[in-house]
Amino acid sequence: MSTITIKTVTTKKEFKAFLNFPYKLFKNDKQWVPSLIIDEKNTFNKKKNPALEFCEYRIFLAYKSSEVVGRIVGMINKKSNEIWKEKRVRFGWIDFIDDTEVCQKLLEAVENWGRGEGMTEIVGPMGFTDMDKEGMLVEGFNEDCSMSTYYNPSYYPKQLEKLSYRKEVDWIQYKLKADQQIPEKILKINNLIKEKYNLKIVEGIPVKQIADRYGVKLFDTLNEAFSHLFGYVPLNEKQVKFYIDQYFPFLNKKLICLIVDENDDIVAFGVSMPSLTEALRKSKGRLFPFGWYYFLKAIRKFDNIDLLFNGVHPKWQNKGVHSIYYAEMNKQYINLGSKTAIANPQLETNLAARIWEKYEDAHIAIRRRAYIKEI
């Protein structure tokens, strides 16, 4: 008889246990990076997160006796299933002790719920949208994770593979020398491209003005650029506002690169920020009462940079525009004294985005995986 029991989270006390479980699981793991608790709470708040208007979810906890030994979230993104003509239940926020039975029971809870809702496949780790954390760490366990990515120990993928979960897609992350010099040839070509298409770099305005003037345009461009990528669902107006409010307060204008055309529409963009990894560790993912101090300190330190997201509008692709914003970002890193930059996860099949391969001292440092299984 199994000693593992699964409970659906229905109370505030259980939700708190869900949020706090990683702190117990990883208390002695120096590689772990906690999530920002306020963001986690908002993600599951129907009044705050617009994605919950078209997503259903269930949160499950695994218990051994009365002790929590695992957690998982099951999600059904109705828009994604409609757009991609699939019947998939997603899983995410999966954490568990190194025990096959615990892992199995957690996944079975999502499988059974999904099957009951008419789903035929389970895939993950994923979030409600592509702006949430996604992909299980399968390579690069000694690298620091960013604010926007999952950390997990090496036994996680081993346990999933024991349970007949197989690879669906991989995301890769490049690590590069941030202050490397830009070849003169590249700078000359970039200037020619700007002149040919009458493009300009947005400079000299505060983040608040950037958010007000270009925030919606940036996410519109992101929607266009990412529309063909794995599982992507275009962000609606409410979601765009949600993410502008979530991200822009942390950003530095020097680390936002926008290229616009003669109509002031965004052609390409690159958004990065100082690494908040150590701030999250020291604050234990909490802004209050004193966590804000670590975050304030971190956003003023530019040694290590996280590349959050970047893209080129489809009608401007294959015109060399991507080279402009990479070079512009590179200039800022040099000016700020940055040493290392790590890119956000990008699909290994998205060859157009693998510009980092052309950079000196750049290499794939981290690989993340979405697993799938028929149910």
Secondary structure by P-SEA (a helix, b strand, c coil): cccbbbbccccaaaaaaaaaaaaaacccccccccccaaaaaaaaccccccccccccbbbbbbbccccccccbbbbbcaaaaaaaccbbbbbccccccccaaaaaaaaaaaaaaaaaacccccccccccccccccccccccccccccccbbbbccaaaaaaaaacccccbbbbbbbccccccccaaaaaaaaaaaaaacccccccccaaaaaaccaaaaaaaaaaaaccccbbbbbcaaaaaaaaaacccccccccbbbbbccccccccbbbbbccaaaaaaaacccccccaaaaaaaaaacccccccccccccccccccaaaaaaaaaaaaaaaaacccbbbbccccccccccccccccccccccbbbbcccccc
